[in-house]
Amino acid sequence: VWHTREDWDEVGPKLLKVIKKALDNAGIEIPFPQRVIWKSRE
């Protein structure tokens, strides 16, 4: 998608929604890093 920089505030969120919907429809999940921290009682 090409657009002017001035239009990004309008185009950006719409573009991200279209991309997210396409990925969801294709069954594609994007993993994100997770960290589990266990605290000992000792």
Chimera marker file (.cmm) of the C-alpha trace (Angstrom):
<marker_set name="trace">
<marker id="1" x="0.000" y="0.000" z="0.000" r="1" g="1" b="0" radius="0.5"/>
<marker id="2" x="1.382" y="3.369" z="-0.989" r="1" g="1" b="0" radius="0.5"/>
<marker id="3" x="0.134" y="6.537" z="0.613" r="1" g="1" b="0" radius="0.5"/>
<marker id="4" x="1.470" y="9.889" z="1.645" r="1" g="1" b="0" radius="0.5"/>
<marker id="5" x="2.957" y="10.285" z="5.094" r="1" g="1" b="0" radius="0.5"/>
<marker id="6" x="0.225" y="12.757" z="5.966" r="1" g="1" b="0" radius="0.5"/>
<marker id="7" x="-2.401" y="10.038" z="5.419" r="1" g="1" b="0" radius="0.5"/>
<marker id="8" x="-0.794" y="7.504" z="7.772" r="1" g="1" b="0" radius="0.5"/>
<marker id="9" x="-3.078" y="8.374" z="10.704" r="1" g="1" b="0" radius="0.5"/>
<marker id="10" x="-6.064" y="7.373" z="8.589" r="1" g="1" b="0" radius="0.5"/>
<marker id="11" x="-4.572" y="4.567" z="6.497" r="1" g="1" b="0" radius="0.5"/>
<marker id="12" x="-2.388" y="2.832" z="9.104" r="1" g="1" b="0" radius="0.5"/>
<marker id="13" x="-5.092" y="1.509" z="11.452" r="1" g="1" b="0" radius="0.5"/>
<marker id="14" x="-7.268" y="0.399" z="8.521" r="1" g="1" b="0" radius="0.5"/>
<marker id="15" x="-4.345" y="-1.435" z="6.937" r="1" g="1" b="0" radius="0.5"/>
<marker id="16" x="-3.501" y="-3.224" z="10.179" r="1" g="1" b="0" radius="0.5"/>
<marker id="17" x="-7.123" y="-4.357" z="10.570" r="1" g="1" b="0" radius="0.5"/>
<marker id="18" x="-7.153" y="-5.762" z="7.023" r="1" g="1" b="0" radius="0.5"/>
<marker id="19" x="-3.872" y="-7.595" z="7.633" r="1" g="1" b="0" radius="0.5"/>
<marker id="20" x="-5.086" y="-8.991" z="10.974" r="1" g="1" b="0" radius="0.5"/>
<marker id="21" x="-8.338" y="-10.215" z="9.425" r="1" g="1" b="0" radius="0.5"/>
<marker id="22" x="-6.481" y="-11.903" z="6.548" r="1" g="1" b="0" radius="0.5"/>
<marker id="23" x="-4.109" y="-13.653" z="8.959" r="1" g="1" b="0" radius="0.5"/>
<marker id="24" x="-7.009" y="-14.790" z="11.153" r="1" g="1" b="0" radius="0.5"/>
<marker id="25" x="-8.911" y="-16.124" z="8.129" r="1" g="1" b="0" radius="0.5"/>
<marker id="26" x="-5.816" y="-18.066" z="7.056" r="1" g="1" b="0" radius="0.5"/>
<marker id="27" x="-5.407" y="-19.519" z="10.555" r="1" g="1" b="0" radius="0.5"/>
<marker id="28" x="-2.054" y="-17.814" z="11.053" r="1" g="1" b="0" radius="0.5"/>
<marker id="29" x="-1.081" y="-16.745" z="14.554" r="1" g="1" b="0" radius="0.5"/>
<marker id="30" x="1.937" y="-14.583" z="15.278" r="1" g="1" b="0" radius="0.5"/>
<marker id="31" x="3.673" y="-15.763" z="18.459" r="1" g="1" b="0" radius="0.5"/>
<marker id="32" x="5.046" y="-13.289" z="20.923" r="1" g="1" b="0" radius="0.5"/>
<marker id="33" x="7.728" y="-13.852" z="23.542" r="1" g="1" b="0" radius="0.5"/>
<marker id="34" x="6.529" y="-14.904" z="26.966" r="1" g="1" b="0" radius="0.5"/>
<marker id="35" x="8.427" y="-15.424" z="30.178" r="1" g="1" b="0" radius="0.5"/>
<marker id="36" x="7.117" y="-17.279" z="33.219" r="1" g="1" b="0" radius="0.5"/>
<marker id="37" x="8.795" y="-16.426" z="36.507" r="1" g="1" b="0" radius="0.5"/>
<marker id="38" x="8.290" y="-18.662" z="39.518" r="1" g="1" b="0" radius="0.5"/>
<marker id="39" x="9.071" y="-17.299" z="42.948" r="1" g="1" b="0" radius="0.5"/>
<marker id="40" x="10.199" y="-19.795" z="45.573" r="1" g="1" b="0" radius="0.5"/>
<marker id="41" x="8.769" y="-19.547" z="49.080" r="1" g="1" b="0" radius="0.5"/>
<marker id="42" x="12.208" y="-20.240" z="50.566" r="1" g="1" b="0" radius="0.5"/>
<link id1="1" id2="2" r="1" g="1" b="0" radius="0.2"/>
<link id1="2" id2="3" r="1" g="1" b="0" radius="0.2"/>
<link id1="3" id2="4" r="1" g="1" b="0" radius="0.2"/>
<link id1="4" id2="5" r="1" g="1" b="0" radius="0.2"/>
<link id1="5" id2="6" r="1" g="1" b="0" radius="0.2"/>
<link id1="6" id2="7" r="1" g="1" b="0" radius="0.2"/>
<link id1="7" id2="8" r="1" g="1" b="0" radius="0.2"/>
<link id1="8" id2="9" r="1" g="1" b="0" radius="0.2"/>
<link id1="9" id2="10" r="1" g="1" b="0" radius="0.2"/>
<link id1="10" id2="11" r="1" g="1" b="0" radius="0.2"/>
<link id1="11" id2="12" r="1" g="1" b="0" radius="0.2"/>
<link id1="12" id2="13" r="1" g="1" b="0" radius="0.2"/>
<link id1="13" id2="14" r="1" g="1" b="0" radius="0.2"/>
<link id1="14" id2="15" r="1" g="1" b="0" radius="0.2"/>
<link id1="15" id2="16" r="1" g="1" b="0" radius="0.2"/>
<link id1="16" id2="17" r="1" g="1" b="0" radius="0.2"/>
<link id1="17" id2="18" r="1" g="1" b="0" radius="0.2"/>
<link id1="18" id2="19" r="1" g="1" b="0" radius="0.2"/>
<link id1="19" id2="20" r="1" g="1" b="0" radius="0.2"/>
<link id1="20" id2="21" r="1" g="1" b="0" radius="0.2"/>
<link id1="21" id2="22" r="1" g="1" b="0" radius="0.2"/>
<link id1="22" id2="23" r="1" g="1" b="0" radius="0.2"/>
<link id1="23" id2="24" r="1" g="1" b="0" radius="0.2"/>
<link id1="24" id2="25" r="1" g="1" b="0" radius="0.2"/>
<link id1="25" id2="26" r="1" g="1" b="0" radius="0.2"/>
<link id1="26" id2="27" r="1" g="1" b="0" radius="0.2"/>
<link id1="27" id2="28" r="1" g="1" b="0" radius="0.2"/>
<link id1="28" id2="29" r="1" g="1" b="0" radius="0.2"/>
<link id1="29" id2="30" r="1" g="1" b="0" radius="0.2"/>
<link id1="30" id2="31" r="1" g="1" b="0" radius="0.2"/>
<link id1="31" id2="32" r="1" g="1" b="0" radius="0.2"/>
<link id1="32" id2="33" r="1" g="1" b="0" radius="0.2"/>
<link id1="33" id2="34" r="1" g="1" b="0" radius="0.2"/>
<link id1="34" id2="35" r="1" g="1" b="0" radius="0.2"/>
<link id1="35" id2="36" r="1" g="1" b="0" radius="0.2"/>
<link id1="36" id2="37" r="1" g="1" b="0" radius="0.2"/>
<link id1="37" id2="38" r="1" g="1" b="0" radius="0.2"/>
<link id1="38" id2="39" r="1" g="1" b="0" radius="0.2"/>
<link id1="39" id2="40" r="1" g="1" b="0" radius="0.2"/>
<link id1="40" id2="41" r="1" g="1" b="0" radius="0.2"/>
<link id1="41" id2="42" r="1" g="1" b="0" radius="0.2"/>
</marker_set>
